[in-house]
Amino acid sequence: MLTVLSVAQITSGIGTAVGLSLSSLVVAQLSGSVTISGLAGTATVLGAALLALPTAKASGRGGRRSGLALAYGCALLGCVIAVTAITVRSWPLLLVGLVLFGSASAGSLASRYSATDLSPPGHAARHLSWVVWASTIGSVAGPNLAEPAERLGRALGLAPNTGPFALALVTFAVALAVITLGLRPDPLLLARSIAASSPAGPATAAPSLPTAEPAAEPAAEPAAVPAKGRKGTLSTAWRVLRETRTASRALVAIAVSHTAMVSIMSMTPVHLDHGGATYSIIGIVISLHIAGMYILSPVVGWLADRIGRVRVLVLGMGLLLAAAVLAGGAGEEDVARVTAGLALLGVGWSCGLIAGSAMLSEAVRLEHRPAVQGLSDLLMNVCGAAGTVIAGVIVGTLSYGVLGAVVAVMVAITGAWLVLRGA
């Protein structure tokens, strides 16, 4: 199961990265406006947020395979619309395509939760972290494939700038096929079946599984739960969060970690550009930041299982605090200090995402997990989008240093709150 999810994560990650690497530039060329080009990133984040709950709802009804297939299918459709929009030179249509394109991110986020459905007790964070780590390959390889994809697209007679989206279309199709054909038995449906047959009954929060997956799979996959019998609604998710303080703390930690990360990361290129840094230097800084986000994921997952989720969340807030102080206090020409801050920022985000996601999953009853997980991803993306907008206002009216101070205060308060609340 982890192999299937990781392969899908790698292929979809390539498609997401290769498409995003040129989306803003293509929108700028079609619209003739740098201001409008910023809507490209907004559209993809919006798409990830909008598809979070439908993906969760589909998972709740028909299993993880249904939810992931919906996300990657929508992303594939988004690529078709993007290629068409660029061909007819319509930037509004391209933004529509980018909204659907963003559903690949919703699928990527949902994949990490799929890895926890059959995790043995005490291994959820480790299993989740390996799927997150798989994103490293796509994130690094994707942007480097943009130019070869464009050359190939032109050789095949495609319109200029459509090659990367054509490649993304292929990678999303591969991810869809991998999930549809390979994710059998469905982890969520199998977990429900195990929980229903256990002495504790179907209300068990997590199935009690052996450390290794069973050698023999069931002859037939457990049936999906009818929509009428499932409470995978937004109102149910909110109710569960209100009743489960541990899940609420996990969701807050995830949202704060993501908001802190995207706020500083999004404004760092602007800060460095003011100091005269070249695009190559900026690219290296962002690449090291992305490496910090993903490459240590297995270590973070092992640590979260070993010493506890709350301790790793507090550690993450401490790393985010250090990152905000380092980067925020750096001058426009102090590339080394900014780079160190951005690397720490990525690792702090990894701690928040992995430990928080594992904590959220384990705190919620199996029947309610997809809805609560979907709400978590929705709020995470909404907070990230809001953080980007607010960060732009702060840097535009005040300074990058003030942004660092604001983020430092936010994560410090959250860290103290987690310590006081305890496990």
Secondary structure as UniProt FT lines:
FT   HELIX           2..31
FT   HELIX           34..37
FT   HELIX           39..62
FT   HELIX           64..88
FT   HELIX           91..101
FT   HELIX           103..114
FT   TURN            115..118
FT   TURN            121..122
FT   HELIX           124..144
FT   HELIX           146..155
FT   TURN            156..157
FT   TURN            160..161
FT   HELIX           163..182
FT   HELIX           187..197
FT   TURN            199..200
FT   TURN            202..203
FT   HELIX           227..229
FT   HELIX           234..243
FT   HELIX           245..274
FT   TURN            275..276
FT   HELIX           279..294
FT   TURN            295..296
FT   HELIX           297..307
FT   HELIX           309..328
FT   TURN            332..333
FT   HELIX           335..363
FT   HELIX           366..368
FT   HELIX           369..397
FT   HELIX           400..421
//
